[in-house]
Amino acid sequence: MRGGWLSVLKDAAAEVRRAIKPLIGSRESGEVVGLGAGGGFSKYIDIVAERAVVEYVDRSSIPCVLVSEESGVKRIGEGEPEVYLILDSVDGTTNAVRGINFISTSIAASPTDKFNDVEAAVVMRLDDGGVYTAEKGGGAKYNDADIQPSDVRVLNKAVISVELSRSPGNIDRVVPVLKEAKSVRSLGSGALEICHVASGQLDAYVDVRRMIRTTDIAAATLIIKEASGVILKPNGEPLDNVQLTRLERFSLIAAANTELFNQIASLLR
Amino acid sequence: MRGGWLSVLKDAAAEVRRAIKPLIGSRESGEVVGLGAGGGFSKYIDIVAERAVVEYVDRSSIPCVLVSEESGVKRIGEGEPEVYLILDSVDGTTNAVRGINFISTSIAASPTDKFNDVEAAVVMRLDDGGVYTAEKGGGAKYNDADIQPSDVRVLNKAVISVELSRSPGNIDRVVPVLKEAKSVRSLGSGALEICHVASGQLDAYVDVRRMIRTTDIAAATLIIKEASGVILKPNGEPLDNVQLTRLERFSLIAAANTELFNQIASLLR
């Protein structure tokens, strides 16, 4: 795979931002217009966002395999694919539809279909265009400045974000974590929340609903790893061997450091 | 009391935004520099923000009684006070210190020290300067456009925000609400979250920690009432008789409508 994917990913994310800007908070944005390849409902805003990426890739004549929640696995362009592009075009669809200002688009590039081989990653805020980036071995950045996690190592001093939606059966599991944390947030865009851990705005992000898809976190995972943060399944297993082209679902904890990860994991019921 | 307070409040909020912009997400912003009148720690960013308002009011020669978490009740200017100004200069201090992009400043104007007499209110987003406003009897607006709550009337279709920080003893009370809601958020700036209910971005906001202060919600309460939303104590009592100059603490539920309020209140343990 040739290098330099970061600028391609950034351009693609900027296309998404431009395409969906007029839709944020509008009634039509939330209309269900089909079933995604992952089995979820596809909303109008998701479709518009994904189309922006497909058209950009097509226009740029980049033969690739696009992996996304909406389309599944799709070859684009002529000839041998140069890259796997792993896309979550709107991360935080509910926020986007309602007009809550915390939404991102997430794109990763990999030469193979293995999670651990992702080489470049972009998570862009769709409100102000601020962009988290990483290249394998090159560290992580926000708007071109190096980022790193916080040095908070105990939960009772931590600001954490916990997913609490659409999974009543899992609320009880996280209650001890909610009680022990200093401050609890739930912001509604997992990729952006993981990036907030990477850059020290949050100390941890917890989603134990077994609902995260590969497409949601391929980019954010490289970003937090390159920032020297921790991202693991709650049992401590790494995500490395997850296949990008299988729309697997799992749970994870992202944390500023191992001490905080361990404390959160041990409190889960 | 003379009318036209809205432009004064907007100008004061804009001064806060200008003053704290360079501090957001910085280490110094979170340094504890004293004890507030309400008994909480005052952080550097709170002090800078409040000073911006005091200086603006002073410069504008508006004799007033300023009521705030940091200073308590304070007379400013010469002669008979024209107005009570109820100020929460940074609502979402943790977000501001950490650089999480959901922060507001909140100012209300009242001719008396009774909550129900508040005549004008401003809640300004400190990221982009977007501003929620209301004048008694004149409806509520966001950036000069009329706002109204959503028409979601059942919790299992609702996007709600629930305060979960710093109150382990109250987590269990809200667990049934968390389980029943469609989507749960916790965004970290109560005044801004109440305004999100007023304008339909959220369907309800729940804080049963008995930690909300009059100063936090004097402005947001007028805004949601003028938008025809509901804001009550969990037992259904109105906030009307709360005294602005007493730094009382209480719980509340803001909701798009009575049906949703009732459903949430009945689920609290």
Interface residues (C-beta under 8 A of the other chain):
Chain A: G25 T94 R98 G99 I100 N101 F102 D127 D128 V159 V162 L164 S165 R166 P168 I171 D172 V175 L178 K179 E180 A181 K182 S183 V184 R185 S186 L187 G188 H196 S199 G200 Q201 L202
Chain B: G25 T94 R98 G99 I100 N101 F102 D127 D128 V159 L164 S165 R166 P168 I171 D172 V175 L178 K179 E180 A181 K182 S183 V184 R185 S186 L187 G188 H196 S199 G200 Q201 L202
